[in-house]
Amino acid sequence: MTRNPTDLPVLDHWVGGAAWAGESTRTQPVTDPALGVATKHVRLGSTADVDHAVEVARAAYETWGVASMAARQQVMFRFRELFTARREELAEILTGEHGKVLSDAMGEIARGLEVVEFACGMPQLVKGAYSENVSTGVDVYSLRQPLGVVGVVSPFNFPAMVPLWFFPIAIAAGNTVVLKPSEKDPSPAVWMAALMQEAGLPDGVLNVVHGDKEAVDALLDHDDVAAVSFVGSTPIARYVYERGTAAGKRVQALGGAKNHMLVLPDADLDLVADAAVNAGFGSAGERCMAVSVVVAVDSVADALVAKVRERMATLRTGDGRRACDMGPLITREHRDKVAGYLDVAVADGADVVVDGRGVEVDGEPDGFWLGPSLVDRVPTTSAVYTDEIFGPVLSVVRVEGYEEGVALINASPYGNGTAIFTHDGGAARRFQREVEVGMVGVNVPIPVPVAYHSFGGWKASLFGDTKAYGTHGVDFYTREKTVTSRWLDPSHGGVDLGFPRNS
């Protein structure tokens, strides 16, 4: 890091295996949300800065793209060892810039490490197929080859895990990467890039350029960027997909969500209440897989709301370094926006059961605090129901039964995650078949797939044909080449002008 005139450090880009200031002089404060004060500044890269990073990545691809699979594997295994040994260091960085409590930060790192471990098996994952003697003396086989330079644009809510969904697979498959992390919490990206270099990754294979829309657009428009992976809100995901594909790139763009949890009358309400609190308020609700709507059948709704409220009373909101249950929101502006939905709820006739605006916190008064909030009887016409609030506001919508609940979920424009809580195996089986959502939990509130399956939703929650990580990730970062080969026998002779025959 360099210094700026206010004596706060400035976080540089990471290009070519080293910190790099770039051409742009624009910067932005990076704030500790629990303190409400800036702790550093981050550079905001220009189009020229992105162009330089892509040029460096392109040069690195000339050697990394043809490196042996064994060499790539050794880097990934070493990275995994270093990461595991030093993950607490990263967790402290996450808490200091995002605000999530340390236990949440450690959980984020653990899920990201799963993808690193998956990428360690890349030689098995990119094996082609071989068919011998498809015609007399003719063999056909397929190869999976890297794309070249790929871009990754990641969000603020998981500044370690989401980049880890992408760059380990891309790099292990032979690509080079330009990563544009969120400017709100950019340090984890640079920390991981430096650790990759320590693990033996050649200079220029993984580059980090900080920035805002200018940097994103530069990645989307650059002729030498073959593909872009994105996670963020649905409007921006749609924009990234449309602009990137118009420029001829592969694009996987994961958007927003409004995740429902259907509770049937036979469900264990204690289990459901625990799940709703964990899924609704973990990471302060700033996650695309958070449960934001509990769809409760009328006959159990009152009892369930009471149990959820009881558990919410035990939660401690405060500085994530003080063993609290829930930390602050990412910025003051976002906190104010989320808090404003509680006024909307009242105006729309909903019942605010728990109002988090008056929460007592274990933290500094200038932190961006909003306590867990519970809103019952939310009309489906209210913005509290329709909007992705992305904060600790849990809504309850009451329905008469299973059919109305599924119809409600399927009517949503989003299709990221959902869950059903029941003891009825037949109902659960029917739900997983009928619900129009990409990731489904049965008595599991946040059904994030393990690394060897793939993450992604349906409808307005995913733009593009491939999901993140798993086999979809391997397919996205490689392209198949099919070879038809014939080696002539020495006895071959003569001329045949006929059409090739399968004989």
C-alpha positions as CSV (number, residue, x, y, z in Angstrom):
1,M,0.0,0.0,0.0
2,T,1.0,3.6,-0.6
3,R,0.0,6.7,1.5
4,N,-2.3,9.5,0.6
5,P,-2.4,13.1,1.8
6,T,-4.9,12.3,4.6
7,D,-2.3,9.8,5.9
8,L,-4.6,6.8,5.3
9,P,-3.0,4.0,3.3
10,V,-4.1,3.5,-0.3
11,L,-4.7,0.0,-1.6
12,D,-3.1,-0.5,-5.0
13,H,-4.0,-2.8,-7.8
14,W,-2.2,-6.1,-8.1
15,V,-0.9,-6.6,-11.7
16,G,2.0,-8.7,-12.9
17,G,2.7,-10.2,-9.5
18,A,3.1,-7.0,-7.6
19,A,1.3,-3.9,-6.2
20,W,0.7,-1.4,-9.0
21,A,-0.6,2.2,-8.7
22,G,-1.9,2.5,-12.2
23,E,-2.6,5.6,-14.2
24,S,-5.8,6.8,-12.6
25,T,-5.6,9.1,-9.6
26,R,-9.1,8.5,-8.5
27,T,-9.6,6.9,-5.1
28,Q,-12.5,6.0,-2.7
29,P,-12.6,5.5,1.0
30,V,-12.9,2.0,2.4
31,T,-14.9,2.1,5.7
32,D,-15.0,-0.2,8.7
33,P,-18.8,-0.6,9.0
34,A,-18.6,-1.3,12.8
35,L,-16.7,1.9,13.4
36,G,-18.2,4.1,10.8
37,V,-14.8,5.5,9.8
38,A,-12.6,5.2,6.8
39,T,-9.5,3.0,7.4
40,K,-7.9,3.2,3.9
41,H,-8.6,4.4,0.4
42,V,-8.7,2.2,-2.7
43,R,-7.7,3.1,-6.2
44,L,-10.4,3.3,-8.9
45,G,-8.9,2.0,-12.1
46,S,-9.4,3.6,-15.5
47,T,-10.0,2.0,-18.8
48,A,-6.2,2.3,-19.5
49,D,-5.5,0.5,-16.2
50,V,-7.8,-2.3,-17.2
51,D,-6.2,-2.4,-20.6
52,H,-2.7,-2.8,-19.1
53,A,-3.9,-5.6,-16.7
54,V,-5.4,-7.4,-19.7
55,E,-2.2,-7.0,-21.7
56,V,-0.2,-8.5,-18.8
57,A,-2.7,-11.3,-18.4
58,R,-2.5,-12.0,-22.2
59,A,1.2,-12.2,-22.1
60,A,1.1,-14.6,-19.1
61,Y,-1.4,-16.8,-20.9
62,E,1.2,-17.6,-23.6
63,T,3.1,-19.7,-21.1
64,W,0.4,-20.6,-18.5
65,G,-2.0,-21.8,-21.1
66,V,0.4,-24.5,-22.2
67,A,1.8,-25.3,-18.8
68,S,1.4,-28.9,-17.7
69,M,-1.6,-29.9,-15.7
70,A,0.8,-31.2,-13.1
71,A,2.4,-27.7,-12.7
72,R,-1.0,-26.1,-12.4
73,Q,-2.0,-28.7,-9.8
74,Q,1.0,-28.1,-7.7
75,V,0.2,-24.4,-7.5
76,M,-3.4,-25.1,-6.4
77,F,-2.4,-27.6,-3.8
78,R,0.2,-25.2,-2.4
79,F,-2.4,-22.4,-2.4
80,R,-4.8,-24.5,-0.5
81,E,-2.2,-25.3,2.2
82,L,-1.2,-21.7,2.6
83,F,-4.8,-20.5,2.7
84,T,-5.8,-23.1,5.3
85,A,-2.9,-22.1,7.5
86,R,-3.6,-18.4,7.3
87,R,-7.4,-18.2,7.0
88,E,-7.9,-16.5,10.4
89,E,-5.8,-13.6,9.0
90,L,-8.2,-13.2,6.1
91,A,-11.3,-13.5,8.4
92,E,-10.1,-10.5,10.3
93,I,-9.7,-8.5,7.0
94,L,-13.3,-9.6,6.0
95,T,-14.8,-8.5,9.3
96,G,-12.9,-5.2,9.3
97,E,-14.1,-4.2,5.8
98,H,-17.4,-6.0,5.4
99,G,-18.6,-6.0,9.0
100,K,-19.7,-9.6,9.2
101,V,-18.9,-11.4,12.4
102,L,-15.8,-13.5,12.6
103,S,-17.7,-16.8,12.6
104,D,-19.5,-15.7,9.4
105,A,-16.2,-14.8,7.9
106,M,-14.7,-18.2,8.7
107,G,-17.7,-19.9,7.2
108,E,-17.3,-17.8,4.0
109,I,-13.7,-18.9,3.8
110,A,-14.5,-22.6,4.4
111,R,-17.0,-22.6,1.5
112,G,-14.5,-20.9,-0.8
113,L,-11.9,-23.4,0.1
114,E,-14.2,-26.2,-1.1
115,V,-13.9,-24.7,-4.6
116,V,-10.1,-24.6,-4.3
117,E,-10.1,-28.2,-3.4
118,F,-12.4,-29.0,-6.3
119,A,-10.0,-27.1,-8.7
120,C,-7.1,-29.3,-7.4
121,G,-8.8,-32.2,-9.4
122,M,-8.8,-30.3,-12.7
123,P,-6.8,-33.0,-14.6
124,Q,-9.7,-35.4,-14.1
125,L,-12.3,-32.7,-14.9
126,V,-10.9,-31.7,-18.3
127,K,-10.3,-35.2,-19.6
128,G,-11.7,-35.6,-23.1
129,A,-13.3,-38.6,-24.8
130,Y,-11.8,-41.0,-27.3
131,S,-13.5,-43.2,-29.9
132,E,-11.3,-45.6,-31.8
133,N,-12.0,-46.8,-35.3
134,V,-15.2,-44.9,-35.9
135,S,-14.6,-45.6,-39.6
136,T,-11.8,-47.7,-41.0
137,G,-8.6,-46.3,-39.6
138,V,-10.3,-43.2,-38.3
139,D,-10.3,-42.1,-34.6
140,V,-12.3,-39.3,-33.0
141,Y,-11.3,-37.6,-29.8
142,S,-12.2,-34.4,-27.9
143,L,-10.0,-31.9,-26.0
144,R,-10.9,-29.3,-23.4
145,Q,-8.8,-26.2,-23.8
146,P,-8.6,-22.9,-21.9
147,L,-10.2,-19.7,-23.3
148,G,-7.4,-17.1,-22.6
149,V,-7.9,-14.0,-20.5
150,V,-11.1,-14.1,-18.4
151,G,-12.7,-11.3,-16.2
152,V,-14.3,-11.7,-12.8
153,V,-16.5,-9.0,-11.2
154,S,-17.4,-9.8,-7.6
155,P,-19.8,-8.2,-5.1
156,F,-19.3,-6.7,-1.6
157,N,-21.2,-9.3,0.4
158,F,-18.7,-12.2,-0.1
159,P,-15.4,-10.6,-1.0
160,A,-13.5,-13.9,-0.5
161,M,-15.9,-16.6,-1.3
162,V,-17.3,-15.3,-4.6
163,P,-13.9,-14.7,-6.2
164,L,-13.0,-18.2,-5.0
165,W,-16.0,-19.5,-7.0
166,F,-14.3,-18.5,-10.2
167,F,-10.5,-17.8,-10.3
168,P,-9.3,-21.2,-8.9
169,I,-11.2,-23.1,-11.6
170,A,-10.3,-20.6,-14.3
171,I,-6.6,-20.7,-13.4
172,A,-6.4,-24.5,-12.9
173,A,-7.9,-24.9,-16.4
174,G,-5.1,-22.8,-17.9
175,N,-6.7,-19.3,-18.2
176,T,-5.4,-16.0,-16.8
177,V,-7.6,-13.7,-14.8
178,V,-8.4,-10.1,-14.2
179,L,-10.5,-9.7,-11.1
180,K,-12.4,-6.6,-10.3
181,P,-13.6,-6.8,-6.7
182,S,-16.1,-4.6,-4.9
183,E,-14.6,-1.2,-4.1
184,K,-16.4,-1.4,-0.7
185,D,-14.2,-4.2,0.6
186,P,-11.3,-4.8,-1.8
187,S,-8.5,-6.0,0.4
188,P,-9.4,-9.7,0.4
189,A,-8.8,-9.9,-3.4
190,V,-5.3,-8.5,-3.1
191,W,-4.6,-10.8,-0.1
192,M,-5.6,-13.9,-2.1
193,A,-3.6,-12.7,-5.2
194,A,-0.5,-12.3,-3.2
195,L,-1.0,-15.7,-1.6
196,M,-1.4,-17.3,-5.0
197,Q,2.0,-15.8,-6.0
198,E,3.5,-17.2,-2.8
199,A,2.1,-20.6,-3.8
200,G,4.1,-20.4,-7.0
201,L,1.7,-18.8,-9.5
202,P,3.6,-17.1,-12.3
203,D,3.4,-13.3,-12.5
204,G,0.4,-12.0,-14.5
205,V,-1.8,-15.1,-14.2
206,L,-4.0,-13.5,-11.5
207,N,-4.4,-9.7,-11.6
208,V,-6.6,-7.4,-9.5
209,V,-7.9,-4.1,-10.7
210,H,-10.0,-2.0,-8.4
211,G,-12.6,0.3,-9.7
212,D,-16.2,1.1,-10.4
213,K,-18.4,1.1,-13.6
214,E,-15.5,2.3,-15.8
215,A,-13.4,-0.7,-14.9
216,V,-16.3,-3.1,-15.4
217,D,-17.2,-1.7,-18.8
218,A,-13.5,-1.9,-19.8
219,L,-13.5,-5.6,-19.1
220,L,-16.8,-6.1,-20.9
221,D,-15.6,-4.3,-24.0
222,H,-12.0,-5.5,-24.3
223,D,-11.3,-7.6,-27.3
224,D,-8.8,-9.8,-25.5
225,V,-11.2,-10.8,-22.6
226,A,-12.8,-14.0,-23.7
227,A,-15.3,-14.4,-20.8
228,V,-16.7,-12.6,-17.8
229,S,-18.2,-14.0,-14.6
230,F,-20.3,-11.6,-12.5
231,V,-22.3,-11.7,-9.2
232,G,-24.5,-8.8,-8.1
233,S,-27.9,-7.4,-8.4
234,T,-30.3,-8.4,-11.2
235,P,-30.3,-5.0,-13.0
236,I,-26.5,-5.0,-13.2
237,A,-26.4,-8.7,-14.0
238,R,-28.7,-8.1,-17.0
239,Y,-26.5,-5.2,-18.0
240,V,-23.3,-7.2,-17.8
241,Y,-24.8,-10.1,-19.7
242,E,-26.2,-7.9,-22.5
243,R,-23.1,-5.8,-22.9
244,G,-20.7,-8.7,-22.6
245,T,-22.5,-10.9,-25.1
246,A,-22.9,-8.1,-27.5
247,A,-19.1,-7.9,-27.5
248,G,-18.9,-11.6,-28.3
249,K,-17.9,-12.9,-24.9
250,R,-19.1,-15.8,-22.8
251,V,-20.9,-14.3,-19.8
252,Q,-22.3,-15.9,-16.6
253,A,-24.1,-13.2,-14.6
254,L,-25.7,-14.2,-11.3
255,G,-28.3,-11.7,-10.2
256,G,-30.5,-11.0,-7.2
257,A,-33.1,-13.0,-5.3
258,K,-36.1,-13.1,-3.1
259,N,-35.9,-16.5,-1.4
260,H,-39.0,-18.1,0.1
261,M,-39.2,-20.8,2.8
262,L,-42.5,-22.7,2.7
263,V,-43.6,-24.0,6.1
264,L,-46.2,-26.8,6.1
265,P,-48.4,-27.6,9.2
266,D,-46.5,-30.8,10.0
267,A,-43.1,-29.1,10.2
268,D,-41.1,-29.1,13.4
269,L,-41.6,-25.4,14.3
270,D,-38.6,-25.2,16.6
271,L,-36.4,-26.4,13.7
272,V,-38.2,-23.9,11.4
273,A,-37.7,-21.0,13.8
274,D,-34.0,-21.7,14.2
275,A,-33.6,-22.0,10.5
276,A,-35.5,-18.8,9.7
277,V,-33.4,-16.8,12.2
278,N,-30.1,-18.3,10.9
279,A,-31.0,-17.9,7.3
280,G,-32.7,-14.5,7.6
281,F,-30.1,-12.7,9.7
282,G,-26.8,-14.4,9.1
283,S,-24.3,-11.9,7.5
284,A,-26.9,-9.2,8.3
285,G,-29.1,-10.6,5.6
286,E,-26.6,-9.3,2.9
287,R,-26.5,-12.5,0.9
288,C,-28.3,-13.6,-2.2
289,M,-29.3,-16.9,-0.5
290,A,-30.8,-15.4,2.6
291,V,-34.3,-16.4,3.4
292,S,-36.2,-13.1,3.2
293,V,-39.8,-14.5,3.1
294,V,-41.3,-17.2,5.4
295,V,-44.4,-18.5,3.7
296,A,-46.3,-20.0,6.6
297,V,-49.6,-22.0,6.3
298,D,-52.2,-20.1,8.4
299,S,-52.7,-22.9,11.0
300,V,-49.1,-22.6,12.2
301,A,-48.3,-19.0,11.4
302,D,-49.1,-17.5,14.8
303,A,-47.0,-20.1,16.7
304,L,-44.1,-19.8,14.3
305,V,-44.0,-16.0,14.5
306,A,-43.9,-16.2,18.3
307,K,-41.0,-18.7,18.2
308,V,-39.0,-16.6,15.7
309,R,-39.6,-13.5,17.8
310,E,-38.4,-15.3,20.9
311,R,-35.2,-16.4,19.3
312,M,-34.5,-12.9,17.8
313,A,-34.6,-11.5,21.4
314,T,-31.4,-13.5,22.1
315,L,-29.4,-12.2,19.3
316,R,-26.6,-9.7,20.0
317,T,-25.9,-7.1,17.3
318,G,-22.5,-5.4,17.3
319,D,-18.9,-5.4,16.3
320,G,-18.0,-8.7,14.7
321,R,-14.8,-8.8,16.6
322,R,-16.7,-9.0,19.9
323,A,-18.3,-12.4,19.5
324,C,-21.7,-10.9,18.5
325,D,-24.3,-12.7,16.5
326,M,-24.8,-10.1,13.8
327,G,-22.7,-7.2,12.6
328,P,-23.5,-3.9,10.8
329,L,-24.5,-3.3,7.2
330,I,-22.0,-2.4,4.6
331,T,-22.6,1.4,4.4
332,R,-24.6,4.1,6.1
333,E,-26.6,4.6,2.9
334,H,-27.5,1.0,2.6
335,R,-28.4,0.8,6.3
336,D,-30.8,3.8,5.8
337,K,-32.3,2.3,2.7
338,V,-33.0,-1.1,4.4
339,A,-34.4,0.6,7.5
340,G,-36.8,2.6,5.3
341,Y,-38.6,-0.6,4.4
342,L,-39.9,-0.8,7.9
343,D,-41.8,2.5,7.3
344,V,-43.0,1.1,4.0
345,A,-44.3,-2.0,5.8
346,V,-46.4,0.1,8.2
347,A,-47.8,2.2,5.4
348,D,-48.8,-1.0,3.5
349,G,-50.6,-2.5,6.5
350,A,-48.1,-5.0,7.6
351,D,-47.4,-5.8,11.3
352,V,-43.8,-4.9,12.4
353,V,-43.3,-7.5,15.1
354,V,-39.7,-6.6,15.8
355,D,-38.2,-3.2,14.7
356,G,-34.5,-3.3,14.5
357,R,-34.0,0.4,14.3
358,G,-33.9,0.8,18.1
359,V,-31.5,-2.1,18.7
360,E,-28.9,-1.8,21.5
361,V,-25.5,-2.7,20.0
362,D,-22.2,-3.9,21.4
363,G,-20.2,-1.5,19.2
364,E,-19.3,2.1,18.4
365,P,-22.3,4.5,18.0
366,D,-21.2,5.5,14.5
367,G,-21.4,2.0,13.1
368,F,-24.0,1.2,10.5
369,W,-26.4,-0.6,12.7
370,L,-29.8,-2.1,12.1
371,G,-31.0,-4.9,14.3
372,P,-32.9,-8.0,13.1
373,S,-36.4,-7.0,12.1
374,L,-39.5,-9.2,11.7
375,V,-42.6,-8.1,9.6
376,D,-45.8,-10.2,9.7
377,R,-48.8,-10.3,7.3
378,V,-46.8,-8.6,4.5
379,P,-49.0,-7.9,1.5
380,T,-47.5,-9.4,-1.7
381,T,-48.1,-6.0,-3.4
382,S,-45.8,-4.3,-0.9
383,A,-42.2,-3.3,-1.9
384,V,-41.2,-5.1,1.4
385,Y,-42.3,-8.3,-0.4
386,T,-41.3,-7.6,-4.0
387,D,-37.9,-5.9,-3.5
388,E,-34.6,-7.6,-2.8
389,I,-34.0,-5.7,0.5
390,F,-30.6,-7.3,1.1
391,G,-30.7,-6.7,4.9
392,P,-31.9,-8.1,8.2
393,V,-35.6,-7.8,7.5
394,L,-37.6,-11.1,7.6
395,S,-41.1,-11.0,6.1
396,V,-43.9,-13.5,6.9
397,V,-46.6,-14.1,4.3
398,R,-49.5,-16.4,5.2
399,V,-51.1,-18.9,2.9
400,E,-54.0,-21.4,3.1
401,G,-51.9,-24.4,2.1
402,Y,-49.3,-26.0,-0.1
403,E,-50.7,-25.1,-3.5
404,E,-51.0,-21.4,-2.7
405,G,-47.5,-21.4,-1.3
406,V,-46.0,-22.9,-4.4
407,A,-47.9,-20.6,-6.7
408,L,-46.7,-17.6,-4.7
409,I,-43.0,-18.8,-5.0
410,N,-43.4,-19.5,-8.7
411,A,-44.9,-16.1,-9.4
412,S,-41.8,-14.4,-8.2
413,P,-39.6,-13.0,-11.0
414,Y,-36.6,-14.4,-9.1
415,G,-35.6,-18.1,-8.9
416,N,-32.5,-18.3,-6.9
417,G,-33.1,-20.4,-3.7
418,T,-36.0,-21.8,-1.9
419,A,-36.8,-24.3,0.9
420,I,-39.6,-26.4,2.2
421,F,-40.0,-27.5,5.8
422,T,-42.1,-30.6,6.3
423,H,-42.1,-34.2,7.6
424,D,-44.1,-35.3,4.6
425,G,-41.8,-36.9,2.0
426,G,-44.4,-36.9,-0.7
427,A,-44.9,-33.1,-0.3
428,A,-41.2,-32.5,-0.3
429,R,-40.8,-34.6,-3.5
430,R,-43.6,-32.8,-5.2
431,F,-42.2,-29.5,-4.1
432,Q,-38.7,-30.1,-5.5
433,R,-40.4,-31.1,-8.8
434,E,-42.9,-28.3,-9.1
435,V,-41.1,-25.2,-7.7
436,E,-39.5,-23.0,-10.4
437,V,-36.3,-22.2,-8.5
438,G,-32.7,-23.2,-9.3
439,M,-31.6,-24.3,-5.8
440,V,-34.0,-26.2,-3.4
441,G,-33.7,-27.1,0.2
442,V,-35.7,-29.8,2.0
443,N,-35.6,-28.9,5.7
444,V,-32.4,-27.0,4.7
445,P,-32.9,-23.2,4.7
446,I,-29.9,-22.1,2.6
447,P,-29.3,-24.8,0.0
448,V,-25.9,-23.6,-1.3
449,P,-24.5,-26.6,-3.3
450,V,-21.1,-28.1,-2.4
451,A,-18.3,-27.3,-4.8
452,Y,-18.7,-30.4,-7.0
453,H,-22.3,-29.3,-7.8
454,S,-23.0,-25.9,-9.4
455,F,-24.5,-22.7,-7.9
456,G,-27.1,-20.7,-9.7
457,G,-30.7,-19.9,-10.0
458,W,-33.4,-19.6,-12.6
459,K,-35.4,-16.7,-14.1
460,A,-34.1,-13.2,-13.2
461,S,-31.5,-14.7,-10.9
462,L,-29.2,-16.0,-13.6
463,F,-28.2,-14.7,-17.0
464,G,-26.4,-17.1,-19.3
465,D,-26.3,-20.8,-19.7
466,T,-23.9,-21.9,-17.0
467,K,-23.9,-21.7,-13.3
468,A,-20.9,-21.0,-11.0
469,Y,-18.3,-23.6,-10.0
470,G,-18.8,-27.4,-10.2
471,T,-19.0,-28.9,-13.7
472,H,-20.7,-25.8,-15.0
473,G,-17.6,-23.8,-14.0
474,V,-15.3,-26.2,-15.8
475,D,-17.4,-26.0,-18.9
476,F,-17.5,-22.2,-18.8
477,Y,-13.8,-21.7,-18.5
478,T,-12.9,-24.3,-21.2
479,R,-14.0,-25.0,-24.8
480,E,-14.2,-28.3,-26.5
481,K,-12.3,-29.2,-29.6
482,T,-13.0,-32.4,-31.5
483,V,-10.4,-34.0,-33.6
484,T,-11.0,-36.6,-36.3
485,S,-7.8,-38.4,-37.1
486,R,-6.5,-40.9,-39.6
487,W,-3.0,-42.2,-39.9
488,L,-2.6,-44.0,-43.2
489,D,-1.5,-47.6,-43.2
490,P,1.7,-48.1,-45.4
491,S,-0.3,-50.3,-47.7
492,H,-2.8,-47.5,-48.5
493,G,-2.9,-46.4,-52.0
494,G,-5.2,-45.2,-54.8
495,V,-7.6,-42.2,-55.2
496,D,-11.2,-42.1,-54.0
497,L,-13.3,-39.0,-54.8
498,G,-16.4,-40.2,-53.1
499,F,-18.0,-38.7,-50.0
500,P,-16.5,-40.1,-46.7
501,R,-18.4,-43.2,-45.6
502,N,-18.8,-44.7,-42.2
503,S,-17.8,-48.2,-43.2
